[in-house]
Amino acid sequence: MLAKKDHLLYLDTLSDEYESIPASNTMKPYRIAILFSGLQRSLVHSPYNSRVKEAQTAARILAGHEGISLQEGALRFVPRSIYDRHKLRLPENLRRQAEHFYSEFE
């Protein structure tokens, strides 16, 4: 949706900002393919929603230890340094979710 012909799309998933960068004439040729395998996956009967809630709870707890109020309870708004300072204060299941988030983010 945001892409333009002969441009590269830079997405900053932390700030939700994006930039359209003109492709350089000195770049090697490239092709991008987006494929749909036909397989569909439903998250209705998966633990996905409970994992999201665990991550949100972890974010609120971590922010609370720093006296920060989060408008949106998402770990992306909690710096890794805060997690590192307070991770041992989280219940194990919340710590696992937070660790997974930060390792994937890095």
Backbone as XML, in Angstrom:
<?xml version="1.0"?>
<chain id="A" units="angstrom">
  <residue number="1" name="MET">
    <atom name="N" x="0.797" y="-1.180" z="0.000"/>
    <atom name="CA" x="0.000" y="0.000" z="0.000"/>
    <atom name="C" x="0.856" y="1.267" z="0.000"/>
  </residue>
  <residue number="2" name="LEU">
    <atom name="N" x="1.945" y="1.227" z="0.731"/>
    <atom name="CA" x="2.806" y="2.405" z="0.837"/>
    <atom name="C" x="3.934" y="2.406" z="-0.182"/>
  </residue>
  <residue number="3" name="ALA">
    <atom name="N" x="4.136" y="1.283" z="-0.844"/>
    <atom name="CA" x="5.271" y="1.153" z="-1.754"/>
    <atom name="C" x="5.054" y="1.938" z="-3.043"/>
  </residue>
  <residue number="4" name="LYS">
    <atom name="N" x="6.170" y="2.378" z="-3.633"/>
    <atom name="CA" x="6.154" y="3.068" z="-4.917"/>
    <atom name="C" x="7.129" y="2.363" z="-5.858"/>
  </residue>
  <residue number="5" name="LYS">
    <atom name="N" x="6.812" y="2.397" z="-7.106"/>
    <atom name="CA" x="7.690" y="1.799" z="-8.113"/>
    <atom name="C" x="9.055" y="2.478" z="-8.055"/>
  </residue>
  <residue number="6" name="ASP">
    <atom name="N" x="10.109" y="1.678" z="-8.160"/>
    <atom name="CA" x="11.499" y="2.140" z="-8.164"/>
    <atom name="C" x="11.889" y="2.853" z="-6.869"/>
  </residue>
  <residue number="7" name="HIS">
    <atom name="N" x="11.246" y="2.500" z="-5.784"/>
    <atom name="CA" x="11.562" y="3.037" z="-4.464"/>
    <atom name="C" x="11.666" y="1.889" z="-3.467"/>
  </residue>
  <residue number="8" name="LEU">
    <atom name="N" x="12.434" y="2.096" z="-2.430"/>
    <atom name="CA" x="12.508" y="1.170" z="-1.314"/>
    <atom name="C" x="11.659" y="1.741" z="-0.192"/>
  </residue>
  <residue number="9" name="LEU">
    <atom name="N" x="11.013" y="0.874" z="0.545"/>
    <atom name="CA" x="10.155" y="1.325" z="1.636"/>
    <atom name="C" x="10.838" y="1.011" z="2.955"/>
  </residue>
  <residue number="10" name="TYR">
    <atom name="N" x="11.105" y="2.059" z="3.730"/>
    <atom name="CA" x="11.692" y="1.898" z="5.054"/>
    <atom name="C" x="10.561" y="2.029" z="6.071"/>
  </residue>
  <residue number="11" name="LEU">
    <atom name="N" x="10.369" y="0.997" z="6.894"/>
    <atom name="CA" x="9.337" y="1.010" z="7.925"/>
    <atom name="C" x="10.007" y="0.979" z="9.291"/>
  </residue>
  <residue number="12" name="ASP">
    <atom name="N" x="9.654" y="1.915" z="10.136"/>
    <atom name="CA" x="10.131" y="1.914" z="11.519"/>
    <atom name="C" x="8.979" y="1.375" z="12.361"/>
  </residue>
  <residue number="13" name="THR">
    <atom name="N" x="9.077" y="0.131" z="12.777"/>
    <atom name="CA" x="7.969" y="-0.508" z="13.487"/>
    <atom name="C" x="7.831" y="-0.012" z="14.914"/>
  </residue>
  <residue number="14" name="LEU">
    <atom name="N" x="8.815" y="0.694" z="15.417"/>
    <atom name="CA" x="8.698" y="1.248" z="16.762"/>
    <atom name="C" x="7.881" y="2.533" z="16.750"/>
  </residue>
  <residue number="15" name="SER">
    <atom name="N" x="8.121" y="3.386" z="15.776"/>
    <atom name="CA" x="7.419" y="4.676" z="15.730"/>
    <atom name="C" x="6.252" y="4.674" z="14.736"/>
  </residue>
  <residue number="16" name="ASP">
    <atom name="N" x="6.131" y="3.627" z="13.929"/>
    <atom name="CA" x="5.135" y="3.541" z="12.859"/>
    <atom name="C" x="5.366" y="4.564" z="11.755"/>
  </residue>
  <residue number="17" name="GLU">
    <atom name="N" x="6.569" y="5.134" z="11.690"/>
    <atom name="CA" x="6.905" y="6.057" z="10.615"/>
    <atom name="C" x="7.423" y="5.263" z="9.419"/>
  </residue>
  <residue number="18" name="TYR">
    <atom name="N" x="7.296" y="5.835" z="8.263"/>
    <atom name="CA" x="7.815" y="5.191" z="7.062"/>
    <atom name="C" x="8.412" y="6.241" z="6.141"/>
  </residue>
  <residue number="19" name="GLU">
    <atom name="N" x="9.251" y="5.760" z="5.229"/>
    <atom name="CA" x="9.901" y="6.651" z="4.275"/>
    <atom name="C" x="10.043" y="5.917" z="2.956"/>
  </residue>
  <residue number="20" name="SER">
    <atom name="N" x="9.755" y="6.604" z="1.873"/>
    <atom name="CA" x="9.936" y="6.058" z="0.544"/>
    <atom name="C" x="11.279" y="6.570" z="0.015"/>
  </residue>
  <residue number="21" name="ILE">
    <atom name="N" x="12.193" y="5.658" z="-0.254"/>
    <atom name="CA" x="13.547" y="6.026" z="-0.651"/>
    <atom name="C" x="13.757" y="5.649" z="-2.123"/>
  </residue>
  <residue number="22" name="PRO">
    <atom name="N" x="14.075" y="6.616" z="-2.972"/>
    <atom name="CA" x="14.314" y="6.288" z="-4.379"/>
    <atom name="C" x="15.462" y="5.287" z="-4.514"/>
  </residue>
  <residue number="23" name="ALA">
    <atom name="N" x="15.256" y="4.292" z="-5.343"/>
    <atom name="CA" x="16.313" y="3.307" z="-5.591"/>
    <atom name="C" x="17.465" y="3.986" z="-6.327"/>
  </residue>
  <residue number="24" name="SER">
    <atom name="N" x="18.675" y="3.647" z="-5.938"/>
    <atom name="CA" x="19.859" y="4.229" z="-6.554"/>
    <atom name="C" x="20.168" y="3.520" z="-7.876"/>
  </residue>
  <residue number="25" name="ASN">
    <atom name="N" x="20.698" y="4.273" z="-8.811"/>
    <atom name="CA" x="21.105" y="3.673" z="-10.086"/>
    <atom name="C" x="22.278" y="2.726" z="-9.908"/>
  </residue>
  <residue number="26" name="THR">
    <atom name="N" x="22.991" y="2.849" z="-8.789"/>
    <atom name="CA" x="24.169" y="1.996" z="-8.556"/>
    <atom name="C" x="23.812" y="0.703" z="-7.825"/>
  </residue>
  <residue number="27" name="MET">
    <atom name="N" x="22.546" y="0.532" z="-7.472"/>
    <atom name="CA" x="22.128" y="-0.693" z="-6.784"/>
    <atom name="C" x="22.129" y="-1.872" z="-7.740"/>
  </residue>
  <residue number="28" name="LYS">
    <atom name="N" x="22.440" y="-3.027" z="-7.196"/>
    <atom name="CA" x="22.309" y="-4.239" z="-7.989"/>
    <atom name="C" x="20.817" y="-4.495" z="-8.221"/>
  </residue>
  <residue number="29" name="PRO">
    <atom name="N" x="20.484" y="-5.114" z="-9.338"/>
    <atom name="CA" x="19.072" y="-5.421" z="-9.609"/>
    <atom name="C" x="18.500" y="-6.348" z="-8.525"/>
  </residue>
  <residue number="30" name="TYR">
    <atom name="N" x="17.233" y="-6.177" z="-8.229"/>
    <atom name="CA" x="16.595" y="-7.017" z="-7.231"/>
    <atom name="C" x="15.153" y="-7.288" z="-7.646"/>
  </residue>
  <residue number="31" name="ARG">
    <atom name="N" x="14.609" y="-8.361" z="-7.110"/>
    <atom name="CA" x="13.208" y="-8.706" z="-7.323"/>
    <atom name="C" x="12.631" y="-9.122" z="-5.977"/>
  </residue>
  <residue number="32" name="ILE">
    <atom name="N" x="11.409" y="-8.787" z="-5.786"/>
    <atom name="CA" x="10.708" y="-9.176" z="-4.568"/>
    <atom name="C" x="9.443" y="-9.904" z="-4.980"/>
  </residue>
  <residue number="33" name="ALA">
    <atom name="N" x="9.194" y="-11.025" z="-4.352"/>
    <atom name="CA" x="7.979" y="-11.787" z="-4.628"/>
    <atom name="C" x="7.200" y="-11.968" z="-3.333"/>
  </residue>
  <residue number="34" name="ILE">
    <atom name="N" x="5.917" y="-11.760" z="-3.410"/>
    <atom name="CA" x="5.029" y="-12.027" z="-2.287"/>
    <atom name="C" x="4.108" y="-13.141" z="-2.732"/>
  </residue>
  <residue number="35" name="LEU">
    <atom name="N" x="4.141" y="-14.240" z="-2.009"/>
    <atom name="CA" x="3.392" y="-15.425" z="-2.415"/>
    <atom name="C" x="2.361" y="-15.792" z="-1.366"/>
  </residue>
  <residue number="36" name="PHE">
    <atom name="N" x="1.244" y="-16.298" z="-1.805"/>
    <atom name="CA" x="0.225" y="-16.828" z="-0.911"/>
    <atom name="C" x="0.178" y="-18.332" z="-1.131"/>
  </residue>
  <residue number="37" name="SER">
    <atom name="N" x="0.459" y="-19.091" z="-0.094"/>
    <atom name="CA" x="0.543" y="-20.540" z="-0.217"/>
    <atom name="C" x="-0.824" y="-21.201" z="-0.304"/>
  </residue>
  <residue number="38" name="GLY">
    <atom name="N" x="-1.867" y="-20.465" z="0.042"/>
    <atom name="CA" x="-3.197" y="-21.064" z="0.056"/>
    <atom name="C" x="-3.555" y="-21.638" z="1.418"/>
  </residue>
  <residue number="39" name="LEU">
    <atom name="N" x="-2.556" y="-21.783" z="2.276"/>
    <atom name="CA" x="-2.816" y="-22.288" z="3.624"/>
    <atom name="C" x="-3.287" y="-21.140" z="4.502"/>
  </residue>
  <residue number="40" name="GLN">
    <atom name="N" x="-4.286" y="-21.414" z="5.293"/>
    <atom name="CA" x="-4.770" y="-20.401" z="6.219"/>
    <atom name="C" x="-4.614" y="-20.925" z="7.636"/>
  </residue>
  <residue number="41" name="ARG">
    <atom name="N" x="-4.368" y="-20.002" z="8.539"/>
    <atom name="CA" x="-4.148" y="-20.375" z="9.928"/>
    <atom name="C" x="-5.078" y="-19.532" z="10.791"/>
  </residue>
  <residue number="42" name="SER">
    <atom name="N" x="-5.795" y="-20.192" z="11.636"/>
    <atom name="CA" x="-6.695" y="-19.479" z="12.538"/>
    <atom name="C" x="-6.038" y="-19.375" z="13.912"/>
  </residue>
  <residue number="43" name="LEU">
    <atom name="N" x="-6.087" y="-18.197" z="14.477"/>
    <atom name="CA" x="-5.534" y="-17.983" z="15.819"/>
    <atom name="C" x="-6.606" y="-18.122" z="16.902"/>
  </residue>
  <residue number="44" name="VAL">
    <atom name="N" x="-7.834" y="-18.416" z="16.484"/>
    <atom name="CA" x="-8.947" y="-18.486" z="17.432"/>
    <atom name="C" x="-8.691" y="-19.515" z="18.529"/>
  </residue>
  <residue number="45" name="HIS">
    <atom name="N" x="-8.213" y="-20.679" z="18.171"/>
    <atom name="CA" x="-8.009" y="-21.744" z="19.150"/>
    <atom name="C" x="-6.545" y="-21.905" z="19.549"/>
  </residue>
  <residue number="46" name="SER">
    <atom name="N" x="-5.773" y="-20.859" z="19.350"/>
    <atom name="CA" x="-4.358" y="-20.896" z="19.713"/>
    <atom name="C" x="-4.150" y="-20.057" z="20.976"/>
  </residue>
  <residue number="47" name="PRO">
    <atom name="N" x="-2.977" y="-20.179" z="21.596"/>
    <atom name="CA" x="-2.699" y="-19.367" z="22.790"/>
    <atom name="C" x="-2.285" y="-17.927" z="22.466"/>
  </residue>
  <residue number="48" name="TYR">
    <atom name="N" x="-2.454" y="-17.489" z="21.225"/>
    <atom name="CA" x="-2.005" y="-16.163" z="20.809"/>
    <atom name="C" x="-2.572" y="-15.048" z="21.688"/>
  </residue>
  <residue number="49" name="ASN">
    <atom name="N" x="-3.880" y="-15.021" z="21.882"/>
    <atom name="CA" x="-4.489" y="-13.935" z="22.651"/>
    <atom name="C" x="-3.991" y="-13.901" z="24.092"/>
  </residue>
  <residue number="50" name="SER">
    <atom name="N" x="-3.796" y="-15.064" z="24.693"/>
    <atom name="CA" x="-3.277" y="-15.072" z="26.072"/>
    <atom name="C" x="-1.826" y="-14.590" z="26.103"/>
  </residue>
  <residue number="51" name="ARG">
    <atom name="N" x="-1.059" y="-14.879" z="25.074"/>
    <atom name="CA" x="0.322" y="-14.376" z="25.010"/>
    <atom name="C" x="0.351" y="-12.865" z="24.856"/>
  </residue>
  <residue number="52" name="VAL">
    <atom name="N" x="-0.557" y="-12.336" z="24.057"/>
    <atom name="CA" x="-0.636" y="-10.879" z="23.899"/>
    <atom name="C" x="-0.964" y="-10.242" z="25.248"/>
  </residue>
  <residue number="53" name="LYS">
    <atom name="N" x="-1.919" y="-10.814" z="25.971"/>
    <atom name="CA" x="-2.291" y="-10.269" z="27.284"/>
    <atom name="C" x="-1.137" y="-10.364" z="28.270"/>
  </residue>
  <residue number="54" name="GLU">
    <atom name="N" x="-0.372" y="-11.459" z="28.210"/>
    <atom name="CA" x="0.800" y="-11.579" z="29.083"/>
    <atom name="C" x="1.826" y="-10.495" z="28.764"/>
  </residue>
  <residue number="55" name="ALA">
    <atom name="N" x="2.052" y="-10.248" z="27.489"/>
    <atom name="CA" x="3.013" y="-9.202" z="27.102"/>
    <atom name="C" x="2.528" y="-7.834" z="27.544"/>
  </residue>
  <residue number="56" name="GLN">
    <atom name="N" x="1.232" y="-7.571" z="27.413"/>
    <atom name="CA" x="0.681" y="-6.292" z="27.852"/>
    <atom name="C" x="0.802" y="-6.126" z="29.370"/>
  </residue>
  <residue number="57" name="THR">
    <atom name="N" x="0.539" y="-7.198" z="30.095"/>
    <atom name="CA" x="0.667" y="-7.153" z="31.556"/>
    <atom name="C" x="2.115" y="-6.911" z="31.950"/>
  </residue>
  <residue number="58" name="ALA">
    <atom name="N" x="3.040" y="-7.593" z="31.290"/>
    <atom name="CA" x="4.469" y="-7.396" z="31.569"/>
    <atom name="C" x="4.860" y="-5.938" z="31.317"/>
  </residue>
  <residue number="59" name="ALA">
    <atom name="N" x="4.367" y="-5.363" z="30.237"/>
    <atom name="CA" x="4.689" y="-3.965" z="29.916"/>
    <atom name="C" x="4.201" y="-3.035" z="31.022"/>
  </residue>
  <residue number="60" name="ARG">
    <atom name="N" x="2.990" y="-3.245" z="31.477"/>
    <atom name="CA" x="2.434" y="-2.376" z="32.531"/>
    <atom name="C" x="3.196" y="-2.533" z="33.849"/>
  </residue>
  <residue number="61" name="ILE">
    <atom name="N" x="3.553" y="-3.758" z="34.190"/>
    <atom name="CA" x="4.297" y="-3.995" z="35.433"/>
    <atom name="C" x="5.669" y="-3.337" z="35.354"/>
  </residue>
  <residue number="62" name="LEU">
    <atom name="N" x="6.372" y="-3.555" z="34.244"/>
    <atom name="CA" x="7.706" y="-2.967" z="34.085"/>
    <atom name="C" x="7.649" y="-1.447" z="34.137"/>
  </residue>
  <residue number="63" name="ALA">
    <atom name="N" x="6.683" y="-0.873" z="33.443"/>
    <atom name="CA" x="6.538" y="0.585" z="33.449"/>
    <atom name="C" x="6.213" y="1.081" z="34.854"/>
  </residue>
  <residue number="64" name="GLY">
    <atom name="N" x="5.382" y="0.335" z="35.566"/>
    <atom name="CA" x="5.021" y="0.713" z="36.925"/>
    <atom name="C" x="6.209" y="0.750" z="37.865"/>
  </residue>
  <residue number="65" name="HIS">
    <atom name="N" x="7.155" y="-0.170" z="37.691"/>
    <atom name="CA" x="8.368" y="-0.179" z="38.522"/>
    <atom name="C" x="9.215" y="1.068" z="38.291"/>
  </residue>
  <residue number="66" name="GLU">
    <atom name="N" x="9.026" y="1.722" z="37.143"/>
    <atom name="CA" x="9.762" y="2.939" z="36.824"/>
    <atom name="C" x="8.909" y="4.186" z="37.036"/>
  </residue>
  <residue number="67" name="GLY">
    <atom name="N" x="7.666" y="3.997" z="37.476"/>
    <atom name="CA" x="6.775" y="5.137" z="37.676"/>
    <atom name="C" x="6.260" y="5.731" z="36.380"/>
  </residue>
  <residue number="68" name="ILE">
    <atom name="N" x="6.235" y="4.919" z="35.331"/>
    <atom name="CA" x="5.784" y="5.367" z="34.018"/>
    <atom name="C" x="4.357" y="4.877" z="33.800"/>
  </residue>
  <residue number="69" name="SER">
    <atom name="N" x="3.509" y="5.734" z="33.267"/>
    <atom name="CA" x="2.146" y="5.353" z="32.914"/>
    <atom name="C" x="2.089" y="5.132" z="31.410"/>
  </residue>
  <residue number="70" name="LEU">
    <atom name="N" x="1.654" y="3.956" z="30.997"/>
    <atom name="CA" x="1.552" y="3.650" z="29.569"/>
    <atom name="C" x="0.130" y="3.887" z="29.084"/>
  </residue>
  <residue number="71" name="GLN">
    <atom name="N" x="-0.007" y="4.639" z="27.997"/>
    <atom name="CA" x="-1.328" y="4.803" z="27.397"/>
    <atom name="C" x="-1.732" y="3.520" z="26.682"/>
  </residue>
  <residue number="72" name="GLU">
    <atom name="N" x="-0.756" y="2.872" z="26.100"/>
    <atom name="CA" x="-0.983" y="1.600" z="25.415"/>
    <atom name="C" x="-0.047" y="0.584" z="26.044"/>
  </residue>
  <residue number="73" name="GLY">
    <atom name="N" x="-0.602" y="-0.487" z="26.573"/>
    <atom name="CA" x="0.218" y="-1.477" z="27.261"/>
    <atom name="C" x="0.941" y="-2.388" z="26.295"/>
  </residue>
  <residue number="74" name="ALA">
    <atom name="N" x="1.987" y="-1.887" z="25.672"/>
    <atom name="CA" x="2.754" y="-2.692" z="24.724"/>
    <atom name="C" x="4.232" y="-2.613" z="25.084"/>
  </residue>
  <residue number="75" name="LEU">
    <atom name="N" x="4.906" y="-3.741" z="24.978"/>
    <atom name="CA" x="6.327" y="-3.781" z="25.313"/>
    <atom name="C" x="7.171" y="-2.882" z="24.426"/>
  </residue>
  <residue number="76" name="ARG">
    <atom name="N" x="6.696" y="-2.557" z="23.250"/>
    <atom name="CA" x="7.495" y="-1.691" z="22.369"/>
    <atom name="C" x="7.682" y="-0.296" z="22.953"/>
  </residue>
  <residue number="77" name="PHE">
    <atom name="N" x="6.854" y="0.071" z="23.938"/>
    <atom name="CA" x="6.976" y="1.370" z="24.583"/>
    <atom name="C" x="7.805" y="1.310" z="25.862"/>
  </residue>
  <residue number="78" name="VAL">
    <atom name="N" x="8.323" y="0.129" z="26.173"/>
    <atom name="CA" x="9.152" y="-0.052" z="27.368"/>
    <atom name="C" x="10.577" y="-0.372" z="26.908"/>
  </residue>
  <residue number="79" name="PRO">
    <atom name="N" x="11.531" y="0.510" z="27.150"/>
    <atom name="CA" x="12.907" y="0.257" z="26.704"/>
    <atom name="C" x="13.489" y="-1.021" z="27.306"/>
  </residue>
  <residue number="80" name="ARG">
    <atom name="N" x="14.342" y="-1.658" z="26.555"/>
    <atom name="CA" x="14.992" y="-2.895" z="27.011"/>
    <atom name="C" x="15.712" y="-2.686" z="28.340"/>
  </residue>
  <residue number="81" name="SER">
    <atom name="N" x="16.264" y="-1.501" z="28.549"/>
    <atom name="CA" x="16.994" y="-1.223" z="29.793"/>
    <atom name="C" x="16.074" y="-1.346" z="31.007"/>
  </residue>
  <residue number="82" name="ILE">
    <atom name="N" x="14.821" y="-0.952" z="30.874"/>
    <atom name="CA" x="13.861" y="-1.093" z="31.980"/>
    <atom name="C" x="13.577" y="-2.576" z="32.222"/>
  </residue>
  <residue number="83" name="TYR">
    <atom name="N" x="13.392" y="-3.321" z="31.151"/>
    <atom name="CA" x="13.194" y="-4.768" z="31.285"/>
    <atom name="C" x="14.380" y="-5.400" z="31.998"/>
  </residue>
  <residue number="84" name="ASP">
    <atom name="N" x="15.578" y="-5.060" z="31.583"/>
    <atom name="CA" x="16.769" y="-5.647" z="32.189"/>
    <atom name="C" x="16.849" y="-5.344" z="33.685"/>
  </residue>
  <residue number="85" name="ARG">
    <atom name="N" x="16.436" y="-4.143" z="34.086"/>
    <atom name="CA" x="16.479" y="-3.774" z="35.511"/>
    <atom name="C" x="15.455" y="-4.525" z="36.349"/>
  </residue>
  <residue number="86" name="HIS">
    <atom name="N" x="14.300" y="-4.817" z="35.771"/>
    <atom name="CA" x="13.188" y="-5.339" z="36.566"/>
    <atom name="C" x="12.705" y="-6.729" z="36.166"/>
  </residue>
  <residue number="87" name="LYS">
    <atom name="N" x="13.388" y="-7.394" z="35.250"/>
    <atom name="CA" x="12.874" y="-8.666" z="34.740"/>
    <atom name="C" x="12.704" y="-9.724" z="35.825"/>
  </residue>
  <residue number="88" name="LEU">
    <atom name="N" x="13.558" y="-9.709" z="36.826"/>
    <atom name="CA" x="13.446" y="-10.724" z="37.873"/>
    <atom name="C" x="12.248" y="-10.484" z="38.794"/>
  </residue>
  <residue number="89" name="ARG">
    <atom name="N" x="11.600" y="-9.350" z="38.649"/>
    <atom name="CA" x="10.411" y="-9.046" z="39.440"/>
    <atom name="C" x="9.133" y="-9.515" z="38.747"/>
  </residue>
  <residue number="90" name="LEU">
    <atom name="N" x="9.266" y="-9.974" z="37.505"/>
    <atom name="CA" x="8.119" y="-10.467" z="36.745"/>
    <atom name="C" x="7.882" y="-11.946" z="37.036"/>
  </residue>
  <residue number="91" name="PRO">
    <atom name="N" x="6.624" y="-12.376" z="37.072"/>
    <atom name="CA" x="6.351" y="-13.822" z="37.116"/>
    <atom name="C" x="6.985" y="-14.493" z="35.903"/>
  </residue>
  <residue number="92" name="GLU">
    <atom name="N" x="7.320" y="-15.742" z="36.037"/>
    <atom name="CA" x="8.072" y="-16.436" z="34.987"/>
    <atom name="C" x="7.387" y="-16.385" z="33.621"/>
  </residue>
  <residue number="93" name="ASN">
    <atom name="N" x="6.074" y="-16.597" z="33.566"/>
    <atom name="CA" x="5.400" y="-16.596" z="32.259"/>
    <atom name="C" x="5.470" y="-15.219" z="31.595"/>
  </residue>
  <residue number="94" name="LEU">
    <atom name="N" x="5.365" y="-14.147" z="32.382"/>
    <atom name="CA" x="5.460" y="-12.802" z="31.810"/>
    <atom name="C" x="6.885" y="-12.489" z="31.398"/>
  </residue>
  <residue number="95" name="ARG">
    <atom name="N" x="7.844" y="-12.966" z="32.179"/>
    <atom name="CA" x="9.253" y="-12.760" z="31.844"/>
    <atom name="C" x="9.581" y="-13.463" z="30.532"/>
  </residue>
  <residue number="96" name="ARG">
    <atom name="N" x="9.055" y="-14.677" z="30.339"/>
    <atom name="CA" x="9.306" y="-15.401" z="29.080"/>
    <atom name="C" x="8.742" y="-14.635" z="27.886"/>
  </residue>
  <residue number="97" name="GLN">
    <atom name="N" x="7.528" y="-14.097" z="28.022"/>
    <atom name="CA" x="6.930" y="-13.332" z="26.928"/>
    <atom name="C" x="7.743" y="-12.084" z="26.620"/>
  </residue>
  <residue number="98" name="ALA">
    <atom name="N" x="8.156" y="-11.387" z="27.674"/>
    <atom name="CA" x="8.953" y="-10.169" z="27.476"/>
    <atom name="C" x="10.303" y="-10.505" z="26.845"/>
  </residue>
  <residue number="99" name="GLU">
    <atom name="N" x="10.935" y="-11.556" z="27.322"/>
    <atom name="CA" x="12.235" y="-11.954" z="26.764"/>
    <atom name="C" x="12.083" y="-12.303" z="25.292"/>
  </residue>
  <residue number="100" name="HIS">
    <atom name="N" x="11.025" y="-12.995" z="24.959"/>
    <atom name="CA" x="10.780" y="-13.347" z="23.564"/>
    <atom name="C" x="10.613" y="-12.069" z="22.719"/>
  </residue>
  <residue number="101" name="PHE">
    <atom name="N" x="9.818" y="-11.128" z="23.221"/>
    <atom name="CA" x="9.616" y="-9.875" z="22.491"/>
    <atom name="C" x="10.943" y="-9.161" z="22.244"/>
  </residue>
  <residue number="102" name="TYR">
    <atom name="N" x="11.724" y="-8.963" z="23.300"/>
    <atom name="CA" x="12.963" y="-8.177" z="23.144"/>
    <atom name="C" x="13.979" y="-8.912" z="22.277"/>
  </residue>
  <residue number="103" name="SER">
    <atom name="N" x="14.062" y="-10.223" z="22.371"/>
    <atom name="CA" x="15.011" y="-10.952" z="21.529"/>
    <atom name="C" x="14.574" y="-10.903" z="20.066"/>
  </residue>
  <residue number="104" name="GLU">
    <atom name="N" x="13.274" y="-11.013" z="19.804"/>
    <atom name="CA" x="12.782" y="-10.905" z="18.433"/>
    <atom name="C" x="12.968" y="-9.504" z="17.882"/>
  </residue>
  <residue number="105" name="PHE">
    <atom name="N" x="12.738" y="-8.516" z="18.731"/>
    <atom name="CA" x="12.886" y="-7.125" z="18.305"/>
    <atom name="C" x="14.331" y="-6.826" z="17.908"/>
  </residue>
  <residue number="106" name="GLU">
    <atom name="N" x="15.271" y="-7.357" z="18.683"/>
    <atom name="CA" x="16.700" y="-7.133" z="18.378"/>
    <atom name="C" x="17.093" y="-7.865" z="17.129"/>
  </residue>
</chain>
